[in-house]
Each structure stands twice: as structure tokens, then as C-alpha cells.
């Protein structure tokens, strides 16, 4: 049987994970990334239990555990710094793995890239894809300044605002809300061993998760006027919080890099897969950071793609099978995450993030 050829467009988490899964399924895989070098945002990734389970299915969970910081509890503190609640995260990845972990985005990206190369994926940087065309017996990928590449399947893992998304799926760029989160790393204090969320009386919000023995990843959102995206602005915003969250402000050095990420919201309306082309990750959905599902769903895409490729008989079966496995689940998860974001923006008497968390747990408890 002829070895299938898969071309992945985009070298972020979704693209690398899909390339790895496709190679593990026996495909010859080429990954094309427009940027000239590997680039990862200076942010953290909260590897929630369902995501760690899927990283284990891809064979990279051990490397992630070594590179990150394992935790088992998520706690919240109120406006006076007193505990509101603590939840133990389920160990969905199995007994040999922790429940969850924090990790730097750059470390996770390097782990996926190394695993993909080891699996035989050919990764090319500086390759700008202009167009993807699905014809009867192949897909053609137009790369700037080069002859078109032929593939049995193309996985589009570009960003939600990349022009390629509109060219391939006729979908408008992902929208962005007016709100934004600030991301930074700061020094981890002894005893900071779990994920922590906090809120001020003014409605500012913070979430922190340890990513190593020495660092904590933090994301912040101010109520009202946005805080400056620099170390001084982040330090001043953190200092508004009570208890151990506010204590992190003392560790924000003047040279600390702060990344502002607009709150992305939305789900592609048009089909994410057709013919020999499949869209994944941020190309097809823009999820807020709530409950860690933006990254988790990208890894789920990869696991499902790999399973389908391994059992595929006819090329035209891939798109409908992928949509059948992914669309209902993703829409349920997106609805929960988007509701959490709306309640964060405009809390009311009906706001119940714990109820949303429990509803999400019921969905992701079982693999995709």
C-alpha cells in the first residue's frame, strides 16, 4: 500500500502535534512554517488533565512532566485573601502521571518539535504557503517562490487571523474582544505548589501556575483601563491582589517580559474539513484561556487526526470522519469556555464558574 503524504501548514502547538500524530500513523509528513525560525510566545501553558492524557497518547507526556511542574489542586482566594475553594484535579492520564502540570509554551513547543522530527517529520521554516487547492486525486500546496507541493492530505494549522484561513475556508478572520490578558513569568516562592486564581474587589483577575521549580506563569486582567504591558504595569496590577497572589508582585523584575494577548473569541461557522483539507487549532476556533481548553483542544485535534489516518481506507473519508468526531464536542466545550469569558467580563447573579467547570469535566472526562 502506498504511503500517504500529509502536509501540515503551521508550526505552532497544533501543527506540530498534528504532524507528530500523522507520522505515528505511518504517513510521510512535511510541515511548513512561514516564520524563518522557531518562535514561541513568552507565556505558560496550563496542561489540564485531559490535555496531559492526550499528550500521553502522543508519547510526549514523560518529557512534558520533566520539563514542567506537576500539580494536583486548583485553589481560589477571595478579595480578602482567604480561601474560597480548592478542587483536586482528576488523574485522567493514568496512575503513572500527575493530574496536571504547568509548562512554558516554548518548552512544550520544543518537545513536540523534537518528537515530530524523531518520528520522521520534515520541518521547514521560512516557507510561506499562499494557497491550498483540493483537486480530485490530490491536494496542491502553493509555496511562495517554489513549485506547488502535492499531498494526499493537508492540515491547516495557521492562526485565526492568517490570510490563508480565509483563502482556504472562506472564513473571516477570528474576532478579538476589547479585553486582554497580560502574561509573564516570575519567581516561584517555596510552597507555591498548585494552580491559583484570585480576584480583587475592583474585579481584577489573576491566575498563576508553577511551571518549574523556580518559575510561576501568571496571567492578569484588569477591570476598566488596561494595565501597561510592561514589568511596572504588571507589578502594580499584581500588587492589588491579596495574599500569596499579591506577594508575587515582589518577584517581578524590571527586565521581566510581559506579553499582552487579546481575548480571542469565536468558532468557525463554515466546515473545518472538506475533501483532502482539514483545519485544526486556532485556525478554526478562538477560545479564551478559561479552563485551559485552547491548548487542550489543539492536542485533541492531533490525537483524533492520527487515529483516523491510521484506520483510513479512502482519502475522501477523512474530512467527514474528522468533523463527526470533533465538531459536536468542540462546540460544547467552546460554549462553556465562552460563557466563562462572558461572565468574567460582565458578572451577574447567575454567574457560577464552578458549575461550568463541572459541566466541562463531564465532557472531557472521556477521550475525544
N, C-alpha and C positions, 0 to 999 in steps of 0.2 A: 504494500500500500504506500502511495506517495506521501512523503512527509509534508504536512501542511505548513504554509508560510504565514506568519502573523506579523503585522507592522503595528507598533504602538506609537502614537503621536503624543508626546508629553512625558517629561522626566521627573514629575513630582511623585508624591507618595502613591497616588492611584495608578499612574503609568508604570512605575517600577514594580508595584505589586502585581499588576496585570501581566506584565512581561514575564515576571518570575513564574506566575501560575501557568501561563501558556507554555513556557519552556518545560515546566514539570509535566505538562500534559503531552509532551512529545513534539511540540511544534518548533520549527525554526523561527526564531524571533529576532526582529530588528526594532530597536527603539530609537526614535528621532526626537531630539530636543533642540528647540530654537536657540536657547541661550548658549554662548560659547563655552561655558564651564558649568560644572555642578554648582547650583546656588540653592541654599535653604534659608528660609526666614529665621531670624533670631527669636524663636518662640518655642514654647513647650508643647508637647502632645500628651494629653491625658488618656492613657491606654486603659479604657474601661474594660470590664470583664469580658464582654462579647468580642471586643477587638483583640484582646490577648488570646482568646480561644481561636480566632481566625488567623492570627499570626502564628500560632502553634500549628494550624493546619497547613500553613505555607512553609513550615520548618524553620522559622526565624525567631521563635519566642525565646529560646535559650539565650541567643545573642542580645535580644532586647532586655531581658532580665539582667544580664551582666552589665549592660550599658546604662540602665535606668535605675530607678529607686522603687522598690516594691512597697505597696501599702495595702491595707485591708479595710480601712474605715474612712468614711466621709462624714465630716462634722460641720456644724454650722454654729456660729456665735451671733448673738443679738446685738442691739445697739449699745448695751452696757458692757459688752464683752463676756457675758455669761452664756453658757452652752444652751442652744435651742434643741438640738437633736444630734444623734450620731447613728449612722447606718453602716452595718457591716456589708461590704461588697461580696457577692457570691463568687465562688471559685469556679467559673464556667470553663476554664481551660484545663481543669483536672487537678488531681491532688499534687502533682509534681511542680505546679506553677502557683505563684501568688494569685490573689484575687485581681489585682490591678497594679498599675505602675505609672509613674511619670517618667518622661524621657524627653531630651532635647530633640526638636524636629530634625536638626542636622544629623544627629546620631542615628535616628530611625531611618532617615533617607540613605545614609551611608550603608547601613546594614542591608537594606533592601537592594541597593545597587550592587553590593558585593555578592549577595546571594544570587541575583539575576545573572551577573557575569559568570559565576561558578556554574550556573545551570545552562550556560551557553548563549545567553542573550548578547547580541552585538549592540552596544550603546554608542550612539553618535551625537556629539554636541555640535552646535552651530549649523544645524540642518533645519532650515525654515520651510515648513510644509505650507504650500499655498492652496492646495485643493485635494480633495479625496473624491474619486468617482467610482461608483459601483456599476459595473457592466455585467454582462450575462455570466461569464465564467471566471471573473477575477475582479479585484479592486485595484485601481491605479492611484498611486500617491505622487502628486506633483511636488517636487522639492526644488526650491529656488536654485537656479543655475545648474541643474542636473537633469538627466533623463528621468522620466517617470519610473517609479518602482512598482512592481507587480506583487500582489499578495492575495492569499486566499481570504484573509480577514484583516480588517483594520479596526483598531481600538483607539478611539479619540479621547484622550485624557488631557486636553488643553484646559486652560482656565475658563471660567464662565464669561469673561469679558474678552476672550480671544476672538478675533475676526473669523477664525476657522470654524468656530461653533456655528455662526450664522450661515457660513457658506455651505456647511455640510447638512445642518439640520433645519435651516431656515428659521432659526430661533433668535429672538432679540437677545442682546447681552443681559446677563444676570443683573438685577437691580441691587442697589445698596441703600440701606436706611440712613437716616441722618446721624444715628448714633454710631459710636465706635468704641472699641476696646483698646486699651494700652497693654502691651505685653513686654515683660522684662524678666531678667534673671537677677536674683540677689542671693546673698549668702544664707545658707541654711543654719539655723540655730540648733543646738543639741535638743533632742526631744520633739522636733518638728517632723513627725513620722507619718502623717496622714494628710489626705486632701481636706482643705478647709475653705469654707465660704463665710463671708461676713457682709454686713450692711450697716451703713450709718443712719442716723436719724434723718439726714437730708436725702437719703435714697441712693447714695453712692454704693457701688458693689465691688467686691473683690473676691477672687478665687485663687488659691495657691495650692500647688502640689510639689512635693520634693522630686527632683529629677536626678539627684546623685547625692552622695554623702556630704557634699559641700554646697550644693546649689538648690534653690527653690525657683520654680517657674510661677510667675504671677500674671494675672490679667485683671485689669481695673476698668471700671466705667464710672464716670462722674455724672451726677444728676445736674441738669442745667448746662451751663457753659462747659465745653470740653476742656480738659486739662491739657497743658502743653505736652507734646510728645517728646519730652527730654527728661533727663535724670532729675532735675529740680522739680519739674511738674509732677512726675511720678512719686517722688519722695513726699512732696506736700500732700498729694492725694492719699497716699498710704497712711500718712500721719493722722488723718481724720478718723481712722478706724480704731476701735477699741481692742484691748487685749493683745494676743500674740500676733494678730494680723497687723496691727499698727506698729508693733515692735520691728517688723521687717523694714520699716522706713529707715531705721538707723543703719541698715546694711546697704542702702542704695548709694553706691559710689558716684562721684561726679562724672566718671567716664562710662557709666552704665548705658548700654544701648537700649533705647526704647522704641518699640515698633507699634505704630498705630494701624489697626486693622478695622476698616468699616464693617459694620454689622451687615453681613450678606444674607439675603432672604429670597427664597424662591425655588420653584421646581419647574423644569422644562415641561411645556404642555405637549409639544409635538413628540412623536415616538422617539425614544432614545436609541432604538436599534432598528435597522431596516437592511434588507439584503445581506451584504457582507460587512456592514459597518455597525459598530457598537459604541455608544457613548458611555463614559463612566466618570465617577468622581465629580469634581466641581464643574465639569463641562455640562452636566445635566441637572445639578441641584446646588443651591447655595444655602447651606444650613448654618444657623447660629452655633456658637460654641457650647450651648447648653447640653448637658448630659454626654458630652464627648462624642456625638454621633457624626460630625462632619468627617473626621478621620476614620471612624469605625465603619461607616458605610462604604468608603473607598476600598477598604480592605475586604469587606463583604463582596463587593463587585468582583474583585480579583478571584476570590475563592469560588464563587459561582461560575465565573468565566472558565476557570481551569477545569472544573468538574464537567461542564458542558462540552468543552473541547475534547476532553478525554473520551467521552462517550458518543461523540458526534458521528453520524453516518453521512448525512448530506449537508453541504455548506449552507444551504438556504434554511436549514433547521435552526441555526444558531440564534438569529435575531428574535424570532417568536418565542423560542425557549427561554432566552435571557429575559425578555420582557415579562414572561409569565412568572418566572422565579423572582424577579426583582421589583417590578412596578408596584404591586399591592403592598408589599412590605415597606418599601421606601416611602410610599405616600402616607402610610400610617405613622411611621417614625417621624417624617417631616412635619406632619400635622401637630404632633406632640412637641417637637422642638420649637416650631414656630409659635405655638401657643405660649410656651415658656418665655420666649423672647418678647411677645406682646405684653405679657403680664409684667415682665421686667420693666418695660417702657412705661406702661400705664397700669400699675397695680390697682386692684379693686377688692371689694368684699369677697368676691368669688375666687380670688387668687389662691391656688393650692398647688404649689410646686411639688410637694410630696406626693399628691395624688397623681400628678403627671409622671413622676419618677416611677411609681408603682405600675402605672399603665404601660410605660416603656419596658419595664423589666419583664412583664408578661410576654411582650413581643419578642425581645431579643434573647430570652432565656433559651429558646430553641435556635439552632443554627439556621442560617438562611437556606 
